[in-house]
Amino acid sequence: MDRTTRILAGIFTLSGILHFVKPKPFESIIPVPLKPYGRELVQISGVAELAAAGLLVAPPTRRLGGLVSFGVLAGVYPANLQMTLSAFQKDDAPTWYRLLTVLRLPLQFPLLHWARKAWVGRG
């Protein structure tokens, strides 16, 4: 397993656990149309992240883990966009927080690349 796949598995492990230990921050960024299902979506995405991490670390399932990871990352991107939109809609959001939410958006693309590498068998 290469370094980027280990990092990706670590990120998914930590994030997946946080979905259950501290769900409120994740629920707060659920896109507005999906808010009624916020808790369930946070739990589902937490399970998906933990499953992706487990699949990534086992050599026989690494490629499937890459595919699942890619899907999870693509699936949660709307929540990251919602986080940014919400930050700019709040009058009291600090500038540093707004900037952080904007900078977070392009950081998803290297993670998608790492997931794709694992998926196609180069991770």
SERO-4910 file (N, C-alpha, C, O; in steps of 0.05 Angstrom, whole numbers):
BEGIN
 pado doro    nc1    nc2    nc3   cac1   cac2   cac3    cc1    cc2    cc3    oc1    oc2    oc3
  Met    A     17    -24      0      0      0      0     18     25      0     36     27     17
  Asp    A     13     43    -18     30     66    -20     22     87      1      1     84     14
  Arg    A     38    108      4     34    128     25      7    142     22     -7    147     42
  Thr    A     -1    149     -3    -26    164     -6    -50    147      1    -70    157     11
  Thr    A    -49    121     -4    -71    103      4    -72    101     34    -94    100     45
  Arg    A    -49    100     47    -49     99     77    -61    125     88    -77    124    107
  Ile    A    -53    147     76    -64    173     86    -94    174     82   -109    182    100
  Leu    A   -104    165     58   -132    165     52   -147    147     72   -168    155     82
  Ala    A   -136    124     77   -149    105     97   -150    118    124   -170    115    139
  Gly    A   -129    132    132   -128    146    158   -149    168    160   -163    171    180
  Ile    A   -151    184    138   -171    205    138   -199    194    140   -215    204    156
  Phe    A   -205    172    125   -231    160    126   -237    148    154   -259    150    164
  Thr    A   -217    136    166   -220    125    193   -227    147    213   -247    144    228
  Leu    A   -211    167    214   -216    189    232   -243    203    227   -259    207    246
  Ser    A   -248    209    202   -274    223    196   -297    205    201   -318    214    212
  Gly    A   -295    179    194   -317    161    199   -324    159    229   -347    158    236
  Ile    A   -303    157    246   -308    156    275   -321    182    284   -340    182    300
  Leu    A   -311    205    275   -322    231    283   -352    234    275   -366    248    289
  His    A   -360    221    254   -388    222    246   -406    211    268   -429    220    271
  Phe    A   -396    193    285   -412    181    307   -406    195    334   -424    196    350
  Val    A   -382    204    338   -374    216    363   -383    245    365   -392    254    386
  Lys    A   -381    259    343   -388    288    341   -404    293    316   -394    305    297
  Pro    A   -429    283    315   -445    286    290   -454    314    283   -459    320    260
  Lys    A   -457    331    303   -469    358    298   -455    374    276   -468    385    259
  Pro    A   -428    375    275   -415    391    254   -421    380    226   -424    395    207
  Phe    A   -424    353    224   -431    341    198   -460    346    191   -466    351    168
  Glu    A   -477    345    211   -506    351    206   -510    380    197   -528    386    182
  Ser    A   -493    397    208   -497    426    201   -490    433    172   -498    453    162
  Ile    A   -475    415    158   -468    421    131   -483    404    110   -477    404     87
  Ile    A   -503    390    120   -520    375    101   -534    396     83   -545    415     93
  Pro    A   -534    391     57   -547    410     39   -577    414     47   -590    395     55
  Val    A   -586    438     44   -612    447     53   -635    427     45   -651    420     62
  Pro    A   -637    419     20   -659    401     12   -658    374     27   -679    360     29
  Leu    A   -635    366     37   -632    340     51   -632    342     81   -630    322     95
  Lys    A   -635    366     92   -635    371    121   -653    352    137   -645    343    158
  Pro    A   -678    346    127   -695    328    142   -683    300    147   -691    286    166
  Tyr    A   -663    293    131   -650    267    134   -622    269    144   -605    251    141
  Gly    A   -616    292    157   -589    298    165   -575    277    182   -553    267    175
  Arg    A   -588    269    204   -575    249    221   -570    223    207   -548    211    209
  Glu    A   -590    213    192   -587    188    177   -564    190    156   -548    172    153
  Leu    A   -563    213    142   -542    216    122   -514    217    135   -495    206    123
  Val    A   -512    230    158   -486    230    172   -478    202    180   -455    195    178
  Gln    A   -497    187    190   -491    160    198   -483    142    174   -464    127    175
  Ile    A   -498    145    153   -492    129    128   -465    137    118   -449    119    111
  Ser    A   -459    163    116   -432    171    106   -410    162    125   -388    156    116
  Gly    A   -416    162    151   -396    152    170   -390    123    166   -366    114    166
  Val    A   -410    107    162   -407     78    157   -392     74    130   -373     58    128
  Ala    A   -399     90    110   -386     88     84   -356     95     86   -339     82     73
  Glu    A   -350    115    102   -321    123    105   -306    101    120   -283     95    112
  Leu    A   -318     90    140   -304     68    155   -301     43    137   -280     30    138
  Ala    A   -321     37    121   -319     15    103   -298     20     82   -282      2     75
  Ala    A   -297     44     71   -276     51     52   -248     47     64   -230     36     51
  Ala    A   -244     56     88   -218     53    102   -211     24    104   -188     16     99
  Gly    A   -230      8    114   -225    -21    117   -218    -34     91   -200    -51     89
  Leu    A   -233    -27     70   -227    -39     43   -200    -30     33   -187    -46     19
  Leu    A   -192     -6     38   -167      4     28   -143    -10     40   -123    -14     27
  Val    A   -145    -17     65   -121    -29     79   -117    -58     73    -95    -68     77
  Ala    A   -137    -72     64   -135   -100     58   -128   -104     28   -143    -96     11
  Pro    A   -104   -116     22    -96   -118     -6   -117   -130    -25   -120   -121    -47
  Pro    A   -131   -151    -17   -151   -163    -36   -174   -144    -42   -188   -148    -63
  Thr    A   -180   -125    -25   -203   -107    -29   -195    -78    -35   -212    -61    -35
  Arg    A   -169    -74    -39   -160    -46    -42   -172    -32    -66   -180     -9    -63
  Arg    A   -175    -46    -88   -186    -33   -112   -216    -26   -107   -225     -4   -114
  Leu    A   -231    -44    -94   -258    -37    -87   -259    -14    -67   -276      3    -69
  Gly    A   -240    -14    -49   -238      8    -30   -233     35    -44   -243     55    -36
  Gly    A   -217     34    -65   -212     58    -81   -238     68    -94   -244     92    -94
  Leu    A   -253     49   -105   -279     57   -117   -298     68    -97   -311     89   -101
  Val    A   -300     55    -74   -318     65    -53   -309     92    -43   -325    110    -39
  Ser    A   -283     95    -40   -271    121    -31   -278    143    -50   -286    165    -42
  Phe    A   -275    137    -76   -281    157    -97   -311    165    -95   -317    189    -96
  Gly    A   -328    145    -92   -356    151    -90   -364    167    -65   -380    185    -66
  Val    A   -351    160    -42   -356    175    -18   -347    204    -21   -362    223    -14
  Leu    A   -324    208    -31   -313    235    -35   -331    252    -53   -336    275    -48
  Ala    A   -339    239    -75   -357    254    -94   -384    259    -81   -396    280    -85
  Gly    A   -394    240    -65   -420    242    -52   -421    264    -30   -442    276    -26
  Val    A   -399    268    -17   -400    288      5   -392    316     -5   -393    335     11
  Tyr    A   -384    319    -30   -376    345    -40   -398    366    -37   -392    389    -31
  Pro    A   -423    359    -43   -444    379    -38   -445    389    -10   -452    413     -6
  Ala    A   -439    373     10   -439    382     38   -416    403     42   -419    422     56
  Asn    A   -394    398     29   -372    417     30   -379    444     17   -372    465     27
  Leu    A   -393    442     -5   -403    467    -18   -423    481      0   -422    506      2
  Gln    A   -441    466     13   -460    478     31   -446    492     54   -455    513     63
  Met    A   -425    480     64   -409    492     86   -399    519     78   -400    538     93
  Thr    A   -389    521     53   -379    547     43   -401    567     39   -399    590     48
  Leu    A   -423    558     27   -446    576     23   -457    587     50   -462    610     52
  Ser    A   -459    569     69   -469    577     95   -450    597    109   -460    616    122
  Ala    A   -424    593    106   -405    611    118   -408    640    107   -405    659    122
  Phe    A   -414    642     81   -417    668     69   -445    680     74   -449    704     69
  Gln    A   -464    664     82   -491    674     88   -493    684    117   -512    699    124
  Lys    A   -474    676    134   -474    685    162   -459    711    164   -435    713    156
  Asp    A   -472    731    175   -459    757    178   -436    756    198   -417    772    197
  Asp    A   -438    738    218   -419    737    239   -396    716    235   -379    713    252
  Ala    A   -396    703    211   -374    684    206   -348    699    202   -346    717    186
  Pro    A   -327    691    217   -301    704    214   -289    700    186   -294    680    173
  Thr    A   -274    720    178   -262    718    151   -244    694    148   -244    681    127
  Trp    A   -229    687    169   -211    664    168   -227    638    163   -218    620    149
  Tyr    A   -251    636    175   -268    613    171   -279    611    143   -279    590    130
  Arg    A   -288    634    133   -297    635    105   -275    626     86   -280    610     67
  Leu    A   -251    637     90   -228    630     73   -222    600     75   -217    587     55
  Leu    A   -223    589     99   -218    561    103   -238    543     88   -230    523     76
  Thr    A   -263    551     88   -283    535     74   -279    536     44   -284    516     30
  Val    A   -270    558     34   -264    561      5   -239    544     -2   -240    530    -22
  Leu    A   -219    546     14   -194    531      8   -198    501     11   -184    485     -2
  Arg    A   -217    493     27   -223    464     31   -234    451      5   -229    428      0
  Leu    A   -248    466    -11   -261    455    -35   -241    443    -54   -245    420    -63
  Pro    A   -220    457    -62   -201    444    -81   -185    422    -69   -173    405    -83
  Leu    A   -183    420    -43   -167    399    -30   -180    372    -34   -167    351    -31
  Gln    A   -206    372    -41   -220    346    -46   -209    333    -71   -210    308    -73
  Phe    A   -198    348    -90   -190    336   -115   -165    319   -113   -164    298   -126
  Pro    A   -145    326    -97   -123    306    -93   -133    281    -79   -123    259    -85
  Leu    A   -152    283    -61   -163    259    -48   -177    241    -69   -175    217    -68
  Leu    A   -192    254    -87   -205    239   -109   -184    225   -126   -188    202   -134
  His    A   -162    239   -131   -141    227   -147   -129    203   -133   -124    182   -145
  Trp    A   -124    205   -107   -113    183    -91   -132    159    -91   -124    136    -94
  Ala    A   -158    165    -88   -178    143    -89   -178    130   -116   -180    105   -118
  Arg    A   -176    146   -137   -175    134   -164   -151    117   -168   -152     95   -180
  Lys    A   -128    125   -158   -104    109   -159   -107     82   -146    -99     62   -158
  Ala    A   -119     82   -123   -124     56   -109   -144     39   -125   -142     15   -127
  Trp    A   -164     52   -137   -185     39   -152   -174     25   -176   -181      2   -182
  Val    A   -156     38   -191   -145     27   -215   -121      9   -210   -109     -2   -229
  Gly    A   -114      6   -185    -92    -12   -178    -64      0   -177    -45    -15   -179
  Arg    A    -63     26   -174    -36     38   -172    -32     51   -144    -14     67   -141
  Gly    A    -48     43   -125    -45     54    -98    -37     34    -79    -34     40    -56
***
